[in-house]
Amino acid sequence: MGDLSGIAQHVAAAMQSPAVRAVIAAELKQAPNGITQLDLQDCGRNAAIKAMLDEGQRRGGAAPGTLCSAIAKADGMVLYMDRDLLARWDPAAVVPIVTALAHPGAALPAGFRGYRTPEETVDLPGDGSVTVPVLVVLPNIHPSRKSPRPELKGNAQSVTIAQPAKEAP
Amino acid sequence: MINQTSGLSLRAVLWAAIALVLGSRQAGAQALPAYLFDVVYHNAPFIVAETYNAFGNPEAADHLLKVDFDCDDRGDNNAPNIIARTVCDGGPTAYFSIAETGTTSSSGYYFIGYYYYHPRQPAGTFYVGPFGSQSDAHEHDLEGVWFIVKKSPYTPYGTLYAAVSEAHGALIPFVHNPIDGVAPGVAAVAGTYGYLNFWYQPTTGITRPVVMIRAATHGTYMAQDNTDQSLLVRWGFHGAYGIDPRSPQVYGTYRSTIHSDSRGILYMPMNGGCTPWAGCYRLGPYVRDGSWYYGLQEVATSPIWSQRAPPSFLFTGAPLDIGAGQTGLSYFTPSPGNVTGADPMWAWFGGRGNYVRTLGLNNHWYTFGIDLTGSSNNDVWWPSSPSYGRLLTNPAAEAGLRFTGLTELDAPMVYNAYGTTWNTRPPLPGPPPPAPLSVSIVKPTIKLSIVTAEGDYTWTSTVSGGSGGPYTYLWERDYQNSGIYYEVGRDASLTQHLACYDNGTSVALKLTVTSPVTSGTATNSAINVDISPCPY
């Protein structure tokens, strides 16, 4: 889970509350265009996310303000649930597993861990053969923040080219 | 002369009209769903494009351009126009195709092609025998990469499992390094292969694969990790071209090693087409390095697809059966008297490609860093497609031809703009229907529903359900019990002054409340007015 593990653990704590689960499930299902992601960087304004962070603190997590500040400083962060799993999720009865992927486009190992509770982790199959609801913290910028404005010339993110010691055709 | 010119012009117009009719999206086709473009964008690679130092116009040699950079769909003037710097739409662009299999959001695959067009291949050598070679310079060039992305319940954009890159006819396979633990068991069917490597892009939070394009010849490869120098680890003894995958996080820069005859441009994808207002610009004829954006344009909506079959101004050569009952021409059209060695993506079929010596001697393939022998390798027996067009029209079969260990390749096709299945994916879930809006009227508290004293009387409303506020209210009163209502208020509550001149009437109200997506109506039983004694 990498750097996002702490966020996932906090979310897992909040998910022990049926009321928070209901709010988050409703918020995910109401997301426009079938984008089943919540913009965690909206934690200062979104009531559902605030409720989740508050509940996480009540169950032993970090202070919501501190957490929200850290989330806001990240490059991007969303809370995602697969739309088919979301459609089957009964938030009144089922506590979802919470995990995080630091590099979702690149690396999805054969097996990894997710939080069932803040104290208990379970194995998740990397091949996607999961049937229980899984909330995933991802480092992506939410699609609603569709600004690709960049890092171009003059920015620290520029290409550095080193010449090879050995030549080839 | 005038008549001839006029005749050509008329014919050109007619051909263009016919091509537009024949070559546009098939009837009934749906536009690319937004979620699929998101998948394309999130998997779009960084591109390290070398720029050769021997040409005075690097735009004409190595920049990524549209096939209609000169604002016409003709292929026979592209090389002259780019040399003459006749460019009206020079924004860097990669074409893409996408197909989706699997009826759920986590089953099946996305098959995504990214294609890179250059108006010219200004240099190159084509081996024709054990001791001979010929020039491979030609007009037009189209190369690219084709990704096999497994859909996943853990990420909305899938996970890249394997890729092939087009380099001079061959489709070179790439998979994850086993030590990454990703997509275990997925392997190239045969031949030399490379690994997939990525750079993290801080401004988007996206980890993208990296592609490298050789200067002038435009052979395209997935970038290799050249950071390990030990013979025992990964790519320890190759030619050292490639990238440092950790460099964005460790150094704050994208570090890449390219050929000493070149400089390098770093391209990053736009979340859409290339538009100057969004920061995507033509590089121009002098740029050989720096960081730039490239736009993404769907093949299905580009001249490449609309001009694929005769009559065409962009392609020529023999018509090929590219599957799904469709035809595609063999080559890009060169200018008069010149040759083209460039073929469109439906003509790619892999195999040993062009850079092979014959007679079984010194089979030679240069793979820009995936070769374990330094500058070339001897094992070039990559598979050949049994028919044309399969990267577009039958992608699952093509994936199975080139890789082992891919499960769910039999998942049904649910979107493919190039085949016979356009979009059969179940619709994405929209917001759940709002609960019905419940509206009720609370009458003023009076005995027996009879008003016996003059004064102001207030009706209030209670509203619940629906999509939530803001609500609008419309109060109407029955005119003298006629069943005809007239408006008396637009607030959440209603106050009416009742006096003895209302004696003998009743007050029956109707309230209609509207929320943004639904509305509800309530009526109340009447109260009667009988004020006595009447003071006037």
Interface residues (C-beta under 8 A of the other chain):
Chain A: K29 Q30 A31 P32 N33 G34 I35 T36 Q37 A74 D75 G76 M77 Y80 D82 R83 D84 L85 L86 A87 T99 L101 H103 P104 G105 A106 A107 L108 P109 A110 L124 G126 D127 G128 V130 V134 V136 L138 P139 N140 I141 P143 K146 P148 R149 P150 E151 L152 K153 N155 A156 Q157 S158 V159 T160 I161 A162 Q163 P164 A165 K166 E167 A168 P169
Chain B: A34 Y35 D38 H42 N43 V48 T104 S105 S106 S107 K150 K151 S152 P153 Y154 T155 P156 Y157 T159 L160 D180 G181 V182 A183 P184 L196 F198 Y200 Q201 P202 T203 T204 G205 I206 T207 R208 P209 N226 G239 A240 Y241 S247 P248 Y251 G252 T253 Y254 R255 S256 T257 I258 H259 S260 R263 G264 I265 L266 M268 P269 M270 N271 G272 A278 G279 D289 G290 S291 W292 Y293 Y366 G374 S375 S376 T407 L428 P429 G430 P431 P432
